[in-house]
């Protein structure tokens, strides 16, 4: 209890001084509740406004992916070089030390495995918002299949996740799913990203394409690009550089980091593009210097 004696009687109430007119800097999030804004602010670097997410959720449909045979050995050394960890609740609870002080984007949906003939059946929720709260997640990722047989089911799953996320102040990352029917065209990504945002996703993860600057402009929330299949390191950095230059607010890379010749160096090189305005050539030189 504060001592009532010895208080200074003079007080400065700032009469005539307007309160700070700070505008929340993340696209489309100005009217979210404080908790949701606070979580998004942990995910996006305040200086650059961008994020480097490390995706290691591949095993939920692929099993032990090359480079991710031992999550407990591969991921912890990369943590310091990225902004957000993107994985399943099983991976978080068994392989990621709880002392790690990085925000978590929880993979919230399940899908058919690679053994299934059609992986675009729509999936469903693999975890609820209570689990997200228990894991102290800053975002909840929902996969959607636009233009595929599972579209209606996956959009329903997204909408229900948005409802639950609003209750707990947890932002939703809408993921444009990989599917056999998915066109990698500007027309498709204009549609898919807008569908996810208008159904309530606070951040959208999608793929880079020609005309990407129009995709990012037309989406009312931040877009982060998916790394996709493994590319040569120079090509992956070029993709990241072009995406950021054309309006993306980050990357969510997996195989292009953990399957690189030097994963830690690659994570840092990606960060240079995303946060420090390095060109792809500068970032590749940086990668080679670290790798050497």
C-alpha positions as CSV (number, residue, x, y, z in Angstrom):
1,X,0.0,0.0,0.0
2,X,1.3,3.4,-0.9
3,X,2.3,5.7,2.0
4,X,-0.2,8.6,2.1
5,X,2.4,10.9,3.6
6,X,5.1,12.5,1.6
7,X,3.2,12.9,-1.6
8,X,4.0,15.8,-3.9
9,X,1.0,18.1,-4.0
10,X,1.6,19.5,-7.4
11,X,0.3,17.5,-10.3
12,X,0.6,17.9,-14.0
13,X,-2.7,17.1,-15.7
14,X,-1.5,18.1,-19.2
15,X,-4.4,20.6,-19.5
16,X,-4.7,21.7,-23.1
17,X,-2.5,18.9,-24.4
18,X,-4.2,16.6,-26.9
19,X,-3.7,12.8,-26.3
20,X,-1.3,11.1,-28.7
21,X,-3.0,10.5,-32.0
22,X,-1.2,7.2,-32.6
23,X,-2.7,5.2,-35.5
24,X,-2.3,1.4,-35.3
25,X,0.2,0.7,-38.1
26,X,-0.9,-2.8,-39.3
27,X,-3.1,-2.7,-42.4
28,X,-6.8,-3.3,-41.7
29,X,-6.4,-3.7,-37.9
30,X,-7.2,-0.2,-36.8
31,X,-10.6,-1.2,-35.3
32,X,-9.7,-4.5,-33.7
33,X,-9.8,-5.0,-29.9
34,X,-6.7,-4.2,-27.9
35,X,-5.8,-7.8,-27.4
36,X,-5.9,-8.7,-31.1
37,X,-3.8,-5.6,-31.9
38,X,-1.3,-6.5,-29.2
39,X,-0.9,-9.9,-30.7
40,X,-0.4,-8.6,-34.2
41,X,2.1,-6.0,-32.9
42,X,4.2,-8.9,-31.6
43,X,4.2,-10.6,-35.0
44,X,5.1,-7.6,-37.2
45,X,8.3,-5.7,-36.7
46,X,7.5,-2.1,-35.6
47,X,10.3,-0.6,-37.6
48,X,9.7,-2.3,-41.0
49,X,6.0,-3.2,-40.5
50,X,6.9,-6.7,-41.8
51,X,7.4,-10.2,-40.5
52,X,9.5,-13.3,-41.1
53,X,7.5,-16.4,-40.2
54,X,9.1,-19.8,-40.0
55,X,6.7,-22.5,-41.2
56,X,7.4,-26.0,-39.9
57,X,3.9,-27.5,-40.0
58,X,4.6,-29.7,-43.1
59,X,4.5,-32.9,-41.1
60,X,0.8,-32.6,-40.4
61,X,0.1,-33.9,-44.0
62,X,3.6,-35.1,-45.2
63,X,5.0,-36.9,-42.2
64,X,8.8,-36.4,-41.6
65,X,9.7,-33.9,-44.3
66,X,13.3,-33.7,-45.4
67,X,15.0,-31.3,-43.1
68,X,12.3,-31.7,-40.4
69,X,13.0,-35.2,-39.4
70,X,13.8,-33.9,-35.9
71,X,11.9,-30.8,-35.1
72,X,13.5,-30.6,-31.6
73,X,17.0,-30.3,-33.2
74,X,16.2,-28.2,-36.3
75,X,13.8,-25.5,-35.2
76,X,15.2,-24.1,-31.9
77,X,18.5,-22.9,-33.4
78,X,16.5,-20.9,-36.0
79,X,14.2,-19.2,-33.5
80,X,16.5,-16.2,-32.9
81,X,16.6,-15.4,-36.6
82,X,12.8,-15.2,-37.3
83,X,9.8,-13.2,-35.9
84,X,7.1,-15.9,-35.7
85,X,6.9,-19.6,-35.3
86,X,4.2,-21.4,-37.4
87,X,3.4,-24.9,-36.4
88,X,0.9,-27.4,-35.0
89,X,0.0,-27.8,-31.4
90,X,1.6,-31.2,-31.2
91,X,4.9,-29.8,-32.5
92,X,4.8,-26.9,-30.1
93,X,4.1,-29.0,-27.1
94,X,6.7,-31.7,-27.8
95,X,9.5,-30.0,-29.6
96,X,9.7,-26.3,-28.9
97,X,11.0,-25.2,-25.5
98,X,8.4,-23.1,-23.6
99,X,11.3,-20.7,-22.8
100,X,11.3,-19.6,-26.5
101,X,10.2,-15.9,-26.5
102,X,8.7,-15.6,-30.0
103,X,5.1,-15.3,-31.0
104,X,3.4,-18.4,-32.2
105,X,1.0,-18.8,-35.1
106,X,-0.9,-22.0,-34.4
107,X,-1.8,-24.3,-37.4
108,X,-5.5,-24.6,-36.5
109,X,-6.8,-26.9,-39.3
110,X,-6.3,-30.5,-40.4
111,X,-6.3,-31.7,-44.0
112,X,-6.0,-35.0,-45.8
113,X,-2.5,-36.5,-46.0
114,X,-0.4,-36.8,-49.1
115,X,-1.7,-40.4,-49.5
116,X,-5.2,-39.2,-50.1
117,X,-6.1,-38.8,-53.8
118,X,-7.8,-35.4,-53.3
119,X,-6.3,-33.3,-50.5
120,X,-8.8,-30.4,-51.1
121,X,-11.7,-31.9,-49.1
122,X,-11.9,-28.9,-47.0
123,X,-10.4,-30.2,-43.8
124,X,-11.7,-28.9,-40.4
125,X,-10.5,-27.5,-37.1
126,X,-7.7,-29.5,-35.5
127,X,-7.6,-27.2,-32.4
128,X,-10.0,-24.7,-30.8
129,X,-9.4,-21.2,-29.5
130,X,-9.1,-22.6,-25.9
131,X,-6.0,-24.5,-27.1
132,X,-4.7,-21.4,-28.8
133,X,-5.1,-19.5,-25.6
134,X,-3.3,-22.3,-23.7
135,X,-0.5,-22.2,-26.1
136,X,-0.3,-18.4,-25.8
137,X,-0.7,-18.1,-29.6
138,X,-0.7,-14.8,-31.3
139,X,-2.5,-16.0,-34.4
140,X,-4.5,-19.0,-35.6
141,X,-4.0,-20.3,-39.1
142,X,-6.9,-21.7,-41.2
143,X,-6.3,-23.3,-44.6
144,X,-8.9,-22.6,-47.3
145,X,-9.4,-24.3,-50.7
146,X,-10.7,-21.7,-53.1
147,X,-11.9,-23.1,-56.4
148,X,-11.7,-26.7,-55.2
149,X,-14.3,-29.2,-54.0
150,X,-13.6,-28.3,-50.3
151,X,-14.2,-24.6,-50.8
152,X,-17.5,-24.2,-49.0
153,X,-16.5,-26.4,-46.1
154,X,-13.1,-24.6,-45.6
155,X,-14.7,-21.1,-45.9
156,X,-17.2,-22.2,-43.2
157,X,-14.3,-23.3,-41.1
158,X,-12.6,-20.0,-41.6
159,X,-15.8,-18.0,-40.7
160,X,-16.3,-20.0,-37.5
161,X,-12.6,-19.5,-36.5
162,X,-13.0,-15.8,-37.1
163,X,-16.0,-15.8,-34.7
164,X,-14.0,-17.7,-32.0
165,X,-10.9,-15.6,-32.6
166,X,-13.0,-12.4,-32.1
167,X,-14.1,-13.7,-28.7
168,X,-10.6,-14.3,-27.5
169,X,-8.8,-11.5,-29.3
170,X,-6.8,-13.9,-31.5
171,X,-6.1,-12.8,-35.1
172,X,-6.8,-15.3,-37.9
173,X,-4.2,-16.1,-40.6
174,X,-6.1,-17.2,-43.7
175,X,-4.0,-19.6,-45.8
176,X,-4.6,-20.0,-49.6
177,X,-4.2,-23.7,-49.9
178,X,-2.1,-25.7,-52.4
179,X,-4.4,-27.8,-54.5
180,X,-4.4,-29.5,-57.9
181,X,-7.0,-27.1,-59.2
182,X,-5.3,-23.9,-57.9
183,X,-4.3,-21.5,-60.6
184,X,-1.1,-19.6,-59.9
185,X,-2.4,-16.5,-61.7
186,X,-3.1,-12.9,-60.7
187,X,-6.8,-13.5,-61.4
188,X,-7.0,-16.4,-59.0
189,X,-5.0,-14.8,-56.2
190,X,-7.0,-11.5,-56.5
191,X,-10.1,-13.7,-55.8
192,X,-8.7,-16.0,-53.2
193,X,-7.0,-13.3,-51.0
194,X,-10.1,-11.1,-51.2
195,X,-12.4,-14.0,-50.2
196,X,-10.3,-14.7,-47.1
197,X,-10.1,-11.1,-46.0
198,X,-13.8,-10.4,-46.5
199,X,-14.6,-13.5,-44.5
200,X,-12.7,-12.1,-41.6
201,X,-9.0,-13.2,-41.9
202,X,-6.7,-10.6,-40.3
203,X,-3.7,-11.7,-42.3
204,X,-3.6,-13.7,-45.6
205,X,-0.9,-16.1,-46.6
206,X,-0.6,-16.7,-50.4
207,X,1.8,-17.2,-53.3
208,X,3.7,-14.8,-55.3
209,X,2.6,-14.3,-58.9
210,X,2.9,-11.9,-61.8
211,X,0.8,-8.8,-61.1
212,X,1.4,-9.3,-57.4
213,X,1.3,-5.5,-56.7
214,X,-2.4,-5.5,-57.6
215,X,-3.1,-8.5,-55.4
216,X,-1.6,-6.8,-52.3
217,X,-3.3,-3.5,-53.2
218,X,-6.7,-5.1,-53.5
219,X,-6.4,-7.1,-50.2
220,X,-7.5,-5.0,-47.2
221,X,-5.3,-6.9,-44.7
222,X,-1.5,-7.7,-44.8
223,X,-0.3,-10.4,-47.2
224,X,2.6,-12.7,-46.4
225,X,3.9,-14.9,-49.1
226,X,4.3,-18.6,-48.8
227,X,7.8,-20.0,-49.6
228,X,6.4,-22.9,-51.5
229,X,8.7,-25.6,-53.0
230,X,12.4,-25.5,-52.4
231,X,14.2,-23.1,-54.7
232,X,17.9,-22.3,-55.0
233,X,18.8,-19.8,-52.3
234,X,19.3,-16.9,-54.7
235,X,15.9,-17.6,-56.4
236,X,14.1,-17.7,-53.0
237,X,15.6,-14.4,-52.0
238,X,14.6,-12.9,-55.3
239,X,11.0,-14.1,-54.8
240,X,11.0,-12.5,-51.3
241,X,12.5,-9.3,-52.6
242,X,10.0,-8.9,-55.3
243,X,7.1,-9.7,-53.0
244,X,8.1,-7.1,-50.4
245,X,8.8,-4.5,-53.1
246,X,5.3,-5.2,-54.5
247,X,3.4,-4.8,-51.2
248,X,3.8,-8.0,-49.2
249,X,4.2,-7.5,-45.4
250,X,6.4,-10.5,-44.9
251,X,7.2,-14.1,-45.8
252,X,6.2,-17.4,-44.2
253,X,9.0,-19.7,-45.4
254,X,9.7,-23.3,-44.5
255,X,11.6,-25.5,-47.0
256,X,13.5,-22.5,-48.4
257,X,15.0,-22.0,-44.9
258,X,15.3,-25.4,-43.2
259,X,16.3,-27.2,-46.5
260,X,18.9,-24.5,-47.3
261,X,22.6,-25.5,-47.2
262,X,22.9,-23.2,-44.1
263,X,19.4,-22.7,-42.6
264,X,20.5,-20.1,-40.0
265,X,22.3,-18.0,-42.6
266,X,19.3,-18.2,-44.9
267,X,16.9,-17.1,-42.2
268,X,19.0,-14.1,-41.6
269,X,19.3,-13.3,-45.3
270,X,15.5,-13.4,-45.6
271,X,15.3,-11.1,-42.7
272,X,17.6,-8.6,-44.4
273,X,15.2,-8.4,-47.4
274,X,12.1,-8.3,-45.2
275,X,13.3,-5.8,-42.6
276,X,16.4,-4.0,-43.9
277,X,15.5,-3.2,-47.5
278,X,18.3,-5.4,-48.9
279,X,18.0,-6.3,-52.6
280,X,18.0,-9.9,-53.5
281,X,21.6,-9.7,-54.7
282,X,22.8,-8.0,-51.5
283,X,20.9,-10.6,-49.4
284,X,22.5,-13.5,-51.4
285,X,26.0,-12.0,-50.8
286,X,25.1,-11.7,-47.1
287,X,24.0,-15.4,-47.1
288,X,27.2,-16.5,-48.8
289,X,29.4,-14.5,-46.4
290,X,27.6,-16.1,-43.4
291,X,27.7,-19.5,-45.0
292,X,31.4,-19.2,-45.6
